[in-house]
Amino acid sequence: MRCVRVVIADRHPVVLQGLMNLLREGNGFKVVASCGDGTSCIEAIRRLVPDIAMFDNSMPGLTGLEILDIANAESLPTRLGSGCAGDMRHLPAGRSAPLWMSVAKFATIWASETQA
């Protein structure tokens, strides 16, 4: 089974640690980058091209909305989720969904779309 490659970003280290614990490789995920600010998050998305990136909306450097705007402008293929309700946008499909859905549900949606 292929692991879902994930970039996570949050200004709170305890949240990052919790997400890393939740997204262990044994659960079908591999955290390829853990970022504490928006600038390092968009850099990681560009460099690593993960399957999914999940990030807080309020971070130093760039906000989640700014990351979404940059990713849209650059047509980055990574599926993105921002931590503010209603601000989640999938790329390139352009669909919206309620946010913070569970990580497992988000990954299930991603997996079903990529295998169709």
TORLUMVO-154433 format. One record per residue: residue number from 1; residue in one letter; x, y, z of N, C-alpha, C in turn. Coordinates in nm, 2 decimals. Last residue first. Layout:
TORLUMVO-154433
<rec num="NUM" residuo="a" n_c1="X" n_c2="Y" n_c3="Z" ca_c1="X" ca_c2="Y" ca_c3="Z" c_c1="X" c_c2="Y" c_c3="Z"/>
...
This chain:
TORLUMVO-154433
<rec num="116" residuo="a" n_c1="-0.97" n_c2="0.68" n_c3="-0.92" ca_c1="-1.09" ca_c2="0.68" ca_c3="-1.02" c_c1="-1.04" c_c2="0.69" c_c3="-1.16"/>
<rec num="115" residuo="q" n_c1="-0.77" n_c2="0.72" n_c3="-0.75" ca_c1="-0.78" ca_c2="0.59" ca_c3="-0.81" c_c1="-0.90" c_c2="0.58" c_c3="-0.91"/>
<rec num="114" residuo="t" n_c1="-0.79" n_c2="0.98" n_c3="-0.67" ca_c1="-0.67" ca_c2="0.95" ca_c3="-0.74" c_c1="-0.68" c_c2="0.81" c_c3="-0.80"/>
<rec num="113" residuo="e" n_c1="-1.03" n_c2="0.98" n_c3="-0.52" ca_c1="-1.02" ca_c2="1.06" ca_c3="-0.64" c_c1="-0.90" c_c2="1.02" c_c3="-0.73"/>
<rec num="112" residuo="s" n_c1="-0.97" n_c2="0.81" n_c3="-0.31" ca_c1="-1.08" ca_c2="0.77" ca_c3="-0.40" c_c1="-1.07" c_c2="0.85" c_c3="-0.53"/>
<rec num="111" residuo="a" n_c1="-0.77" n_c2="0.96" n_c3="-0.18" ca_c1="-0.74" ca_c2="0.83" ca_c3="-0.23" c_c1="-0.84" c_c2="0.79" c_c3="-0.34"/>
<rec num="110" residuo="w" n_c1="-0.91" n_c2="1.19" n_c3="-0.09" ca_c1="-0.80" ca_c2="1.20" ca_c3="-0.18" c_c1="-0.77" c_c2="1.07" c_c3="-0.26"/>
<rec num="109" residuo="i" n_c1="-1.10" n_c2="1.07" n_c3="0.08" ca_c1="-1.14" ca_c2="1.14" ca_c3="-0.04" c_c1="-1.03" c_c2="1.15" c_c3="-0.14"/>
<rec num="108" residuo="t" n_c1="-0.91" n_c2="0.97" n_c3="0.27" ca_c1="-1.00" ca_c2="0.88" ca_c3="0.20" c_c1="-1.06" c_c2="0.94" c_c3="0.07"/>
<rec num="107" residuo="a" n_c1="-0.80" n_c2="1.20" n_c3="0.37" ca_c1="-0.72" ca_c2="1.11" ca_c3="0.30" c_c1="-0.80" c_c2="1.01" c_c3="0.22"/>
<rec num="106" residuo="f" n_c1="-1.03" n_c2="1.30" n_c3="0.50" ca_c1="-0.96" ca_c2="1.38" ca_c3="0.40" c_c1="-0.88" c_c2="1.29" c_c3="0.31"/>
<rec num="105" residuo="k" n_c1="-1.07" n_c2="1.10" n_c3="0.69" ca_c1="-1.17" ca_c2="1.13" ca_c3="0.59" c_c1="-1.11" c_c2="1.21" c_c3="0.47"/>
<rec num="104" residuo="a" n_c1="-0.84" n_c2="1.12" n_c3="0.84" ca_c1="-0.87" ca_c2="0.99" ca_c3="0.77" c_c1="-0.97" c_c2="1.02" c_c3="0.66"/>
<rec num="103" residuo="v" n_c1="-0.86" n_c2="1.37" n_c3="0.95" ca_c1="-0.75" ca_c2="1.34" ca_c3="0.86" c_c1="-0.78" c_c2="1.22" c_c3="0.78"/>
<rec num="102" residuo="s" n_c1="-1.19" n_c2="1.50" n_c3="0.96" ca_c1="-1.09" ca_c2="1.42" ca_c3="1.01" c_c1="-0.98" c_c2="1.39" c_c3="0.91"/>
<rec num="101" residuo="m" n_c1="-1.24" n_c2="1.85" n_c3="0.87" ca_c1="-1.28" ca_c2="1.71" ca_c3="0.87" c_c1="-1.17" c_c2="1.62" c_c3="0.92"/>
<rec num="100" residuo="w" n_c1="-1.24" n_c2="2.15" n_c3="0.94" ca_c1="-1.15" ca_c2="2.04" ca_c3="0.98" c_c1="-1.22" c_c2="1.91" c_c3="0.98"/>
<rec num="99" residuo="l" n_c1="-1.44" n_c2="2.22" n_c3="0.67" ca_c1="-1.31" ca_c2="2.19" ca_c3="0.73" c_c1="-1.32" c_c2="2.18" c_c3="0.88"/>
<rec num="98" residuo="p" n_c1="-1.64" n_c2="2.12" n_c3="0.39" ca_c1="-1.62" ca_c2="2.17" ca_c3="0.53" c_c1="-1.49" c_c2="2.13" c_c3="0.59"/>
<rec num="97" residuo="a" n_c1="-1.51" n_c2="2.19" n_c3="0.07" ca_c1="-1.56" ca_c2="2.10" ca_c3="0.16" c_c1="-1.55" c_c2="2.16" c_c3="0.30"/>
<rec num="96" residuo="s" n_c1="-1.50" n_c2="2.25" n_c3="-0.29" ca_c1="-1.49" ca_c2="2.30" ca_c3="-0.15" c_c1="-1.55" c_c2="2.19" c_c3="-0.06"/>
<rec num="95" residuo="r" n_c1="-1.29" n_c2="2.20" n_c3="-0.58" ca_c1="-1.40" ca_c2="2.17" ca_c3="-0.50" c_c1="-1.39" c_c2="2.23" c_c3="-0.36"/>
<rec num="94" residuo="g" n_c1="-1.08" n_c2="2.23" n_c3="-0.77" ca_c1="-1.16" ca_c2="2.35" ca_c3="-0.73" c_c1="-1.28" c_c2="2.32" c_c3="-0.65"/>
<rec num="93" residuo="a" n_c1="-0.90" n_c2="2.04" n_c3="-0.88" ca_c1="-1.04" ca_c2="2.02" ca_c3="-0.90" c_c1="-1.13" c_c2="2.14" c_c3="-0.86"/>
<rec num="92" residuo="p" n_c1="-0.63" n_c2="2.03" n_c3="-0.84" ca_c1="-0.68" ca_c2="2.13" ca_c3="-0.93" c_c1="-0.83" c_c2="2.13" c_c3="-0.94"/>
<rec num="91" residuo="l" n_c1="-0.70" n_c2="2.13" n_c3="-0.51" ca_c1="-0.63" ca_c2="2.16" ca_c3="-0.64" c_c1="-0.61" c_c2="2.03" c_c3="-0.71"/>
<rec num="90" residuo="h" n_c1="-0.95" n_c2="2.23" n_c3="-0.29" ca_c1="-0.88" ca_c2="2.12" ca_c3="-0.35" c_c1="-0.82" c_c2="2.17" c_c3="-0.48"/>
<rec num="89" residuo="r" n_c1="-0.97" n_c2="2.44" n_c3="-0.02" ca_c1="-0.98" ca_c2="2.43" ca_c3="-0.16" c_c1="-0.90" c_c2="2.31" c_c3="-0.21"/>
<rec num="88" residuo="m" n_c1="-1.11" n_c2="2.57" n_c3="0.27" ca_c1="-1.04" ca_c2="2.45" ca_c3="0.21" c_c1="-1.07" c_c2="2.45" c_c3="0.06"/>
<rec num="87" residuo="d" n_c1="-1.24" n_c2="2.75" n_c3="0.42" ca_c1="-1.13" ca_c2="2.80" ca_c3="0.34" c_c1="-1.05" c_c2="2.68" c_c3="0.27"/>
<rec num="86" residuo="g" n_c1="-1.44" n_c2="2.66" n_c3="0.59" ca_c1="-1.48" ca_c2="2.72" ca_c3="0.46" c_c1="-1.37" c_c2="2.76" c_c3="0.37"/>
<rec num="85" residuo="a" n_c1="-1.26" n_c2="2.72" n_c3="0.88" ca_c1="-1.38" ca_c2="2.66" ca_c3="0.82" c_c1="-1.42" c_c2="2.74" c_c3="0.69"/>
<rec num="84" residuo="c" n_c1="-0.92" n_c2="2.70" n_c3="0.86" ca_c1="-1.03" ca_c2="2.79" ca_c3="0.89" c_c1="-1.15" c_c2="2.74" c_c3="0.81"/>
<rec num="83" residuo="g" n_c1="-0.68" n_c2="2.56" n_c3="0.80" ca_c1="-0.75" ca_c2="2.54" ca_c3="0.92" c_c1="-0.86" c_c2="2.64" c_c3="0.96"/>
<rec num="82" residuo="s" n_c1="-0.68" n_c2="2.42" n_c3="0.47" ca_c1="-0.65" ca_c2="2.53" ca_c3="0.56" c_c1="-0.73" c_c2="2.52" c_c3="0.68"/>
<rec num="81" residuo="g" n_c1="-0.56" n_c2="2.18" n_c3="0.25" ca_c1="-0.66" ca_c2="2.21" ca_c3="0.35" c_c1="-0.61" c_c2="2.32" c_c3="0.45"/>
<rec num="80" residuo="l" n_c1="-0.50" n_c2="2.07" n_c3="-0.08" ca_c1="-0.47" ca_c2="2.16" ca_c3="0.03" c_c1="-0.59" c_c2="2.17" c_c3="0.12"/>
<rec num="79" residuo="r" n_c1="-0.32" n_c2="1.85" n_c3="-0.29" ca_c1="-0.45" ca_c2="1.88" ca_c3="-0.23" c_c1="-0.42" c_c2="1.96" c_c3="-0.10"/>
<rec num="78" residuo="t" n_c1="-0.08" n_c2="1.96" n_c3="-0.54" ca_c1="-0.11" ca_c2="1.91" ca_c3="-0.40" c_c1="-0.25" c_c2="1.95" c_c3="-0.36"/>
<rec num="77" residuo="p" n_c1="-0.01" n_c2="2.08" n_c3="-0.78" ca_c1="-0.11" ca_c2="1.96" ca_c3="-0.78" c_c1="-0.14" c_c2="1.91" c_c3="-0.64"/>
<rec num="76" residuo="l" n_c1="-0.02" n_c2="2.43" n_c3="-0.84" ca_c1="0.04" ca_c2="2.32" ca_c3="-0.77" c_c1="-0.06" c_c2="2.20" c_c3="-0.76"/>
<rec num="75" residuo="s" n_c1="-0.06" n_c2="2.67" n_c3="-0.99" ca_c1="-0.12" ca_c2="2.54" ca_c3="-1.03" c_c1="-0.05" c_c2="2.42" c_c3="-0.97"/>
<rec num="74" residuo="e" n_c1="0.01" n_c2="2.91" n_c3="-0.90" ca_c1="0.12" ca_c2="2.83" ca_c3="-0.95" c_c1="0.07" c_c2="2.69" c_c3="-1.00"/>
<rec num="73" residuo="a" n_c1="-0.23" n_c2="3.00" n_c3="-0.80" ca_c1="-0.17" ca_c2="3.08" ca_c3="-0.90" c_c1="-0.06" c_c2="3.00" c_c3="-0.97"/>
<rec num="72" residuo="n" n_c1="-0.28" n_c2="2.81" n_c3="-0.59" ca_c1="-0.37" ca_c2="2.82" ca_c3="-0.71" c_c1="-0.30" c_c2="2.89" c_c3="-0.83"/>
<rec num="71" residuo="a" n_c1="-0.07" n_c2="2.87" n_c3="-0.42" ca_c1="-0.08" ca_c2="2.73" ca_c3="-0.48" c_c1="-0.17" c_c2="2.74" c_c3="-0.60"/>
<rec num="70" residuo="i" n_c1="-0.13" n_c2="3.13" n_c3="-0.35" ca_c1="-0.01" ca_c2="3.10" ca_c3="-0.42" c_c1="-0.02" c_c2="2.97" c_c3="-0.49"/>
<rec num="69" residuo="d" n_c1="-0.38" n_c2="3.09" n_c3="-0.22" ca_c1="-0.37" ca_c2="3.17" ca_c3="-0.34" c_c1="-0.25" c_c2="3.15" c_c3="-0.42"/>
<rec num="68" residuo="l" n_c1="-0.30" n_c2="2.92" n_c3="-0.01" ca_c1="-0.39" ca_c2="2.87" ca_c3="-0.10" c_c1="-0.39" c_c2="2.95" c_c3="-0.23"/>
<rec num="67" residuo="i" n_c1="-0.13" n_c2="3.10" n_c3="0.13" ca_c1="-0.07" ca_c2="2.97" ca_c3="0.07" c_c1="-0.17" c_c2="2.92" c_c3="-0.03"/>
<rec num="66" residuo="e" n_c1="-0.32" n_c2="3.29" n_c3="0.21" ca_c1="-0.21" ca_c2="3.33" ca_c3="0.11" c_c1="-0.14" c_c2="3.20" c_c3="0.05"/>
<rec num="65" residuo="l" n_c1="-0.46" n_c2="3.13" n_c3="0.38" ca_c1="-0.53" ca_c2="3.18" ca_c3="0.26" c_c1="-0.42" c_c2="3.23" c_c3="0.16"/>
<rec num="64" residuo="g" n_c1="-0.27" n_c2="3.09" n_c3="0.59" ca_c1="-0.32" ca_c2="2.98" ca_c3="0.51" c_c1="-0.39" c_c2="3.02" c_c3="0.38"/>
<rec num="63" residuo="t" n_c1="-0.02" n_c2="3.35" n_c3="0.56" ca_c1="-0.14" ca_c2="3.29" ca_c3="0.62" c_c1="-0.18" c_c2="3.17" c_c3="0.53"/>
<rec num="62" residuo="l" n_c1="0.33" n_c2="3.36" n_c3="0.60" ca_c1="0.22" ca_c2="3.36" ca_c3="0.51" c_c1="0.10" c_c2="3.30" c_c3="0.58"/>
<rec num="61" residuo="g" n_c1="0.47" n_c2="3.46" n_c3="0.86" ca_c1="0.52" ca_c2="3.45" ca_c3="0.72" c_c1="0.41" c_c2="3.46" c_c3="0.62"/>
<rec num="60" residuo="p" n_c1="0.29" n_c2="3.27" n_c3="1.11" ca_c1="0.38" ca_c2="3.38" ca_c3="1.07" c_c1="0.43" c_c2="3.36" c_c3="0.92"/>
<rec num="59" residuo="m" n_c1="-0.06" n_c2="3.19" n_c3="1.06" ca_c1="0.08" ca_c2="3.15" ca_c3="1.08" c_c1="0.17" c_c2="3.27" c_c3="1.05"/>
<rec num="58" residuo="s" n_c1="-0.37" n_c2="3.09" n_c3="1.05" ca_c1="-0.30" ca_c2="3.20" ca_c3="1.11" c_c1="-0.16" c_c2="3.15" c_c3="1.15"/>
<rec num="57" residuo="n" n_c1="-0.46" n_c2="2.84" n_c3="0.94" ca_c1="-0.48" ca_c2="2.97" ca_c3="0.87" c_c1="-0.39" c_c2="3.08" c_c3="0.92"/>
<rec num="56" residuo="d" n_c1="-0.25" n_c2="2.55" n_c3="0.93" ca_c1="-0.33" ca_c2="2.65" ca_c3="1.01" c_c1="-0.35" c_c2="2.77" c_c3="0.92"/>
<rec num="55" residuo="f" n_c1="-0.27" n_c2="2.28" n_c3="0.69" ca_c1="-0.20" ca_c2="2.39" ca_c3="0.76" c_c1="-0.30" c_c2="2.48" c_c3="0.83"/>
<rec num="54" residuo="m" n_c1="-0.18" n_c2="2.01" n_c3="0.49" ca_c1="-0.27" ca_c2="2.06" ca_c3="0.59" c_c1="-0.20" c_c2="2.17" c_c3="0.67"/>
<rec num="53" residuo="a" n_c1="-0.14" n_c2="1.87" n_c3="0.18" ca_c1="-0.08" ca_c2="1.97" ca_c3="0.27" c_c1="-0.20" c_c2="2.02" c_c3="0.36"/>
<rec num="52" residuo="i" n_c1="-0.09" n_c2="1.57" n_c3="0.00" ca_c1="-0.18" ca_c2="1.65" ca_c3="0.08" c_c1="-0.10" c_c2="1.75" c_c3="0.16"/>
<rec num="51" residuo="d" n_c1="0.12" n_c2="1.47" n_c3="-0.15" ca_c1="-0.02" ca_c2="1.44" ca_c3="-0.20" c_c1="-0.12" c_c2="1.54" c_c3="-0.13"/>
<rec num="50" residuo="p" n_c1="0.39" n_c2="1.71" n_c3="-0.21" ca_c1="0.32" ca_c2="1.60" ca_c3="-0.14" c_c1="0.18" c_c2="1.58" c_c3="-0.20"/>
<rec num="49" residuo="v" n_c1="0.63" n_c2="1.84" n_c3="-0.33" ca_c1="0.50" ca_c2="1.80" ca_c3="-0.41" c_c1="0.43" c_c2="1.68" c_c3="-0.34"/>
<rec num="48" residuo="l" n_c1="0.86" n_c2="1.94" n_c3="-0.24" ca_c1="0.84" ca_c2="1.80" ca_c3="-0.21" c_c1="0.71" c_c2="1.75" c_c3="-0.29"/>
<rec num="47" residuo="r" n_c1="0.87" n_c2="2.21" n_c3="-0.32" ca_c1="0.99" ca_c2="2.13" ca_c3="-0.33" c_c1="0.96" c_c2="1.98" c_c3="-0.33"/>
<rec num="46" residuo="r" n_c1="0.62" n_c2="2.32" n_c3="-0.27" ca_c1="0.68" ca_c2="2.34" ca_c3="-0.40" c_c1="0.79" c_c2="2.23" c_c3="-0.42"/>
<rec num="45" residuo="i" n_c1="0.59" n_c2="2.26" n_c3="0.00" ca_c1="0.49" ca_c2="2.21" ca_c3="-0.10" c_c1="0.55" c_c2="2.21" c_c3="-0.24"/>
<rec num="44" residuo="a" n_c1="0.80" n_c2="2.39" n_c3="0.12" ca_c1="0.80" ca_c2="2.25" ca_c3="0.12" c_c1="0.70" c_c2="2.19" c_c3="0.02"/>
<rec num="43" residuo="e" n_c1="0.72" n_c2="2.66" n_c3="0.06" ca_c1="0.85" ca_c2="2.61" ca_c3="0.01" c_c1="0.85" c_c2="2.46" c_c3="0.01"/>
<rec num="42" residuo="i" n_c1="0.49" n_c2="2.67" n_c3="0.21" ca_c1="0.47" ca_c2="2.68" ca_c3="0.07" c_c1="0.60" c_c2="2.63" c_c3="0.00"/>
<rec num="41" residuo="c" n_c1="0.61" n_c2="2.64" n_c3="0.47" ca_c1="0.51" ca_c2="2.55" ca_c3="0.42" c_c1="0.50" c_c2="2.55" c_c3="0.27"/>
<rec num="40" residuo="s" n_c1="0.78" n_c2="2.85" n_c3="0.51" ca_c1="0.84" ca_c2="2.72" ca_c3="0.49" c_c1="0.74" c_c2="2.62" c_c3="0.44"/>
<rec num="39" residuo="t" n_c1="0.57" n_c2="3.05" n_c3="0.52" ca_c1="0.67" ca_c2="3.06" ca_c3="0.42" c_c1="0.74" c_c2="2.92" c_c3="0.40"/>
<rec num="38" residuo="g" n_c1="0.42" n_c2="2.99" n_c3="0.75" ca_c1="0.36" ca_c2="2.97" ca_c3="0.61" c_c1="0.46" c_c2="2.97" c_c3="0.50"/>
<rec num="37" residuo="d" n_c1="0.57" n_c2="2.78" n_c3="1.00" ca_c1="0.53" ca_c2="2.91" ca_c3="0.95" c_c1="0.49" c_c2="2.89" c_c3="0.80"/>
<rec num="36" residuo="g" n_c1="0.66" n_c2="2.53" n_c3="1.09" ca_c1="0.60" ca_c2="2.62" ca_c3="1.19" c_c1="0.56" c_c2="2.76" c_c3="1.14"/>
<rec num="35" residuo="c" n_c1="0.61" n_c2="2.21" n_c3="0.94" ca_c1="0.65" ca_c2="2.35" ca_c3="0.93" c_c1="0.58" c_c2="2.44" c_c3="1.04"/>
<rec num="34" residuo="s" n_c1="0.72" n_c2="1.91" n_c3="0.83" ca_c1="0.65" ca_c2="1.97" ca_c3="0.94" c_c1="0.70" c_c2="2.11" c_c3="0.96"/>
<rec num="33" residuo="a" n_c1="0.71" n_c2="1.68" n_c3="0.57" ca_c1="0.76" ca_c2="1.81" ca_c3="0.62" c_c1="0.67" c_c2="1.85" c_c3="0.73"/>
<rec num="32" residuo="v" n_c1="0.62" n_c2="1.43" n_c3="0.53" ca_c1="0.74" ca_c2="1.46" ca_c3="0.46" c_c1="0.80" c_c2="1.60" c_c3="0.50"/>
<rec num="31" residuo="v" n_c1="0.46" n_c2="1.18" n_c3="0.69" ca_c1="0.48" ca_c2="1.33" ca_c3="0.70" c_c1="0.62" c_c2="1.36" c_c3="0.64"/>
<rec num="30" residuo="k" n_c1="0.27" n_c2="0.94" n_c3="0.54" ca_c1="0.41" ca_c2="0.98" ca_c3="0.57" c_c1="0.43" c_c2="1.13" c_c3="0.57"/>
<rec num="29" residuo="f" n_c1="0.02" n_c2="0.70" n_c3="0.61" ca_c1="0.06" ca_c2="0.84" ca_c3="0.58" c_c1="0.21" c_c2="0.85" c_c3="0.61"/>
<rec num="28" residuo="g" n_c1="-0.08" n_c2="0.46" n_c3="0.70" ca_c1="-0.09" ca_c2="0.49" ca_c3="0.55" c_c1="-0.04" c_c2="0.63" c_c3="0.52"/>
<rec num="27" residuo="n" n_c1="-0.02" n_c2="0.41" n_c3="0.96" ca_c1="-0.16" ca_c2="0.44" ca_c3="0.92" c_c1="-0.18" c_c2="0.48" c_c3="0.78"/>
<rec num="26" residuo="g" n_c1="0.25" n_c2="0.38" n_c3="0.97" ca_c1="0.17" ca_c2="0.26" ca_c3="0.98" c_c1="0.02" c_c2="0.28" c_c3="0.95"/>
<rec num="25" residuo="e" n_c1="0.33" n_c2="0.65" n_c3="0.97" ca_c1="0.34" ca_c2="0.57" ca_c3="0.84" c_c1="0.26" c_c2="0.44" c_c3="0.85"/>
<rec num="24" residuo="r" n_c1="0.11" n_c2="0.86" n_c3="1.15" ca_c1="0.22" ca_c2="0.77" ca_c3="1.14" c_c1="0.22" c_c2="0.69" c_c3="1.02"/>
<rec num="23" residuo="l" n_c1="-0.05" n_c2="1.08" n_c3="1.21" ca_c1="-0.02" ca_c2="1.05" ca_c3="1.07" c_c1="0.10" c_c2="0.96" c_c3="1.06"/>
<rec num="22" residuo="l" n_c1="-0.06" n_c2="1.12" n_c3="1.48" ca_c1="-0.18" ca_c2="1.07" ca_c3="1.41" c_c1="-0.15" c_c2="1.02" c_c3="1.27"/>
<rec num="21" residuo="n" n_c1="0.19" n_c2="1.24" n_c3="1.53" ca_c1="0.15" ca_c2="1.11" ca_c3="1.59" c_c1="0.03" c_c2="1.04" c_c3="1.52"/>
<rec num="20" residuo="m" n_c1="0.16" n_c2="1.47" n_c3="1.38" ca_c1="0.27" ca_c2="1.37" ca_c3="1.34" c_c1="0.24" c_c2="1.24" c_c3="1.40"/>
<rec num="19" residuo="l" n_c1="-0.04" n_c2="1.60" n_c3="1.52" ca_c1="-0.06" ca_c2="1.56" ca_c3="1.38" c_c1="0.04" c_c2="1.45" c_c3="1.34"/>
<rec num="18" residuo="g" n_c1="0.11" n_c2="1.64" n_c3="1.76" ca_c1="-0.02" ca_c2="1.56" ca_c3="1.76" c_c1="-0.05" c_c2="1.51" c_c3="1.62"/>
<rec num="17" residuo="q" n_c1="0.31" n_c2="1.81" n_c3="1.67" ca_c1="0.34" ca_c2="1.68" ca_c3="1.73" c_c1="0.22" c_c2="1.59" c_c3="1.73"/>
<rec num="16" residuo="l" n_c1="0.16" n_c2="2.03" n_c3="1.59" ca_c1="0.24" ca_c2="1.96" ca_c3="1.49" c_c1="0.27" c_c2="1.82" c_c3="1.54"/>
<rec num="15" residuo="v" n_c1="0.05" n_c2="2.11" n_c3="1.84" ca_c1="-0.04" ca_c2="2.06" ca_c3="1.73" c_c1="0.04" c_c2="1.99" c_c3="1.63"/>
<rec num="14" residuo="v" n_c1="0.28" n_c2="2.19" n_c3="1.97" ca_c1="0.21" ca_c2="2.07" ca_c3="2.02" c_c1="0.11" c_c2="2.02" c_c3="1.92"/>
<rec num="13" residuo="p" n_c1="0.37" n_c2="2.41" n_c3="1.82" ca_c1="0.45" ca_c2="2.28" ca_c3="1.82" c_c1="0.37" c_c2="2.16" c_c3="1.87"/>
<rec num="12" residuo="h" n_c1="0.18" n_c2="2.62" n_c3="1.63" ca_c1="0.18" ca_c2="2.56" ca_c3="1.77" c_c1="0.26" c_c2="2.42" c_c3="1.76"/>
<rec num="11" residuo="r" n_c1="0.15" n_c2="2.69" n_c3="1.37" ca_c1="0.24" ca_c2="2.78" ca_c3="1.46" c_c1="0.26" c_c2="2.72" c_c3="1.60"/>
<rec num="10" residuo="d" n_c1="0.17" n_c2="2.44" n_c3="1.13" ca_c1="0.10" ca_c2="2.50" ca_c3="1.24" c_c1="0.19" c_c2="2.58" c_c3="1.32"/>
<rec num="9" residuo="a" n_c1="0.16" n_c2="2.21" n_c3="0.87" ca_c1="0.21" ca_c2="2.33" ca_c3="0.92" c_c1="0.11" c_c2="2.39" c_c3="1.02"/>
<rec num="8" residuo="i" n_c1="0.26" n_c2="1.92" n_c3="0.68" ca_c1="0.17" ca_c2="1.98" ca_c3="0.79" c_c1="0.24" c_c2="2.11" c_c3="0.83"/>
<rec num="7" residuo="v" n_c1="0.24" n_c2="1.72" n_c3="0.40" ca_c1="0.31" ca_c2="1.84" ca_c3="0.46" c_c1="0.21" c_c2="1.89" c_c3="0.56"/>
<rec num="6" residuo="v" n_c1="0.24" n_c2="1.38" n_c3="0.32" ca_c1="0.17" ca_c2="1.49" ca_c3="0.38" c_c1="0.27" c_c2="1.60" c_c3="0.43"/>
<rec num="5" residuo="r" n_c1="0.17" n_c2="1.10" n_c3="0.11" ca_c1="0.27" ca_c2="1.20" ca_c3="0.15" c_c1="0.21" c_c2="1.33" c_c3="0.20"/>
<rec num="4" residuo="v" n_c1="0.04" n_c2="0.80" n_c3="0.18" ca_c1="0.00" ca_c2="0.93" ca_c3="0.14" c_c1="0.10" c_c2="1.03" c_c3="0.20"/>
<rec num="3" residuo="c" n_c1="0.20" n_c2="0.50" n_c3="0.08" ca_c1="0.17" ca_c2="0.60" ca_c3="0.18" c_c1="0.13" c_c2="0.73" c_c3="0.12"/>
<rec num="2" residuo="r" n_c1="0.06" n_c2="0.22" n_c3="-0.09" ca_c1="0.14" ca_c2="0.34" ca_c3="-0.10" c_c1="0.10" c_c2="0.44" c_c3="0.01"/>
<rec num="1" residuo="m" n_c1="0.08" n_c2="-0.12" n_c3="0.00" ca_c1="0.00" ca_c2="0.00" ca_c3="0.00" c_c1="0.09" c_c2="0.13" c_c3="0.00"/>
